[in-house]
């Protein structure tokens, strides 16, 4: 483990089929004005909305709603939500839904008491909150983003063709509590399930593929990846397999609660590429990551060969016998690609609506980070995008 670091995660987790029963106890810690945040209405179809509302009403809460939060929340929707929360004199933001609803609620939380426009302050200049942050609680209905136990928020600006994530430094932005019931994830369409699974996997990869030291965080990452691959195959075969869905949900949380990033650098270039694609196409996040991943990781053969060899051996069980380092590494990437196709992930950008005339704009919208083995140049980003078409 290299360097010095601090790890503090204040989010309290309630996990399991009966976890919603803990909501009433948590509500007692906050004032009467609760803003309930949710998406397109699926929680009304599957009964989660009624269950949550019954608990809120029993607790005597005054409830205001922000509905219609989209999969890639926009800055316009954020501004709308901030106005609603201010009018309600909000004491608690309760996010009920997937990662986008959680992301959105955290963005509202840091903006309610901020006079400046949230895009300018948080997603353009990447400044930290200087105002009072509204507490957020989550009832998660989709596994993937890990937003339920971190301080990250991703917002899209359609006018600028930008999709920007801000991981806030303050632990006060993290949800105060999260309720994780794997049953809630079982009503998702298969497309959304597998997109979420790859989002989880790629979160781990982004933190794993960096650094050359012997780091405990990497051993944890390998275990999470092995568990996810096994559970994903079981869930693909039987989406109602509770054990598989519970393991996927738990892995999603630990993939991005910052634990496995401690004591090391991290990459995040696949996410930068995928988010830029999402800003142009509004495509499902996990699918944008899948579409650009293989060209990016093949490029890594020139810089991160030792880690790719280890990935092949420790995650995919590739046998070293009779093979050199590069052959083992390439076999590992081939195993990963077979698994991705087995799940039914989108493997090229054209399926997501990307055309060749968009490439330059997407490249311009891609932030270049320097945490990985070798940051790509803009020219390399253009080539990676073309290879992903």
C-alpha angles and dihedrals in degrees: 000000000000130000131355126297145168123224119193124154116171098181113122113214128208110191133187146043093302097041096111088069087075094063095085092056092051093048090060088069094064140058126267099266111087123174110206112209123195144147137242099332105273090126088063091053096048096044098247092114092055092047093050094044091051090056092046092050093047088052090054095242124161103230128206119179135222105189134173099049103169128222090257101035113217130219089243090057090047092054090049091052093048090055092050093048092049092050089051092050086230122218097176134016109212112197114200112183141039134326096291091058090049092047091049094049091054090051089052090047094059094042106048093082096032118101096199123079109271095226093055095044104037108021102032104034095021093222123166125245116272093179135075110287118223114232117252128206125186137210102190122213101169130045118220122074102057087220089134092076107028142066097244129122129180121200130179126220107199094186091058096034090235132136109190132184123204120192102199119220095219117088087210087079091062117096111269090220138001130200114211116191111167090203089069091063095056096081093061118113113253091248091060093043095055093042088055091048092055092046087057093047093048092049087060093045092052090059097036100051098071137075132033101230128104099261128180089213090066092055089053089049092053091053092050091050093049091049092049095049091051094045092045092057091049092048092048089054094043116012090190093060100124096196092053094045092047091051091049091050094048092046091051091057095048093042092070111020087101095253097116093044093062117116096010147069121260133212115209096170094124087057092048090053093044094047091051089052090048091053090058100039108022085226122163108282099231091050093052088054093049092050094057101033105087097052089048095049093045087056087054090066087083094055113018103038097137092054092045089052090050090047090054093050103038100036104029101027095236112176115234093204111128094353133106124227095268094049091052091048092050091048088054092053090047090053090050091050092050090052092050091052090045089058091049097244122167106259102187137042096232089071087059094053100264115146129191092254089062095057098089092048093048089049090052090051093051114101112219113222126191103210097099132074097278122358112229121241120234088256090055090049090055090051092047090052092048090049088051095055 
